Amino acid sequence: AEDLYLQVLSINPKHLRTLCNYGALLQNTRQDDARAEEMYKKALEIDPNDAVTLYNYGLLLENAHRNFDEAEKMYQKALQADPRHVDTLC
């Protein structure tokens, strides 16, 4: 999967969903939190209201950085962007 993400990003480095999903792969599979954060930030530059990216970035801030205040801000933004985003509601 990582090779495919990199291939898509080499063609379109601003593909929002690929940036977000690649960040999740880096975070959850590779435990590369620094690169995951980089992908989330790039995705949020493209669409600062993407609920999935905001949620994923919130998880990274909460679990990897133990930055609960910033994580809460990301979750709040995710809910503002999409009040029905199921993962954020749970």
Residue, then its C-alpha position, 0 to 999 in steps of 0.5 A: a500500500e505504501d508504494l501506491y500512496l507514494q506513486v499517487l503523491s508523485i503524480n499529484p502531491k496535493h491529493l487530499r485523501t491520499l495524504c490523509n490515508y498515507g498519514a494513517l498508514l505511517q501512524n498506525t503501521r509504521q509508527d512514524d509519527a513525524r511523517a504522519e504529522e507531516m502528511y496530515k498538515k499537508a492535507l489540512e493545508i489543502d482542506p482545513n475542514d476535512a473531518v477525517t484528516l482533523y480526526n486522524y491528526g487529533l488521534l496522533l496529537e492525543n496518543a503520540h504527543r499526549n497533547f490533549d488540548e490540541a487533540e481536543k481542538m482537532y476533534q472540535k474542528a472535525l465536528q464543526a466540519d461534519p457533525r455526523h462524523v461517526d469516529t469523532l462522535c465515539 
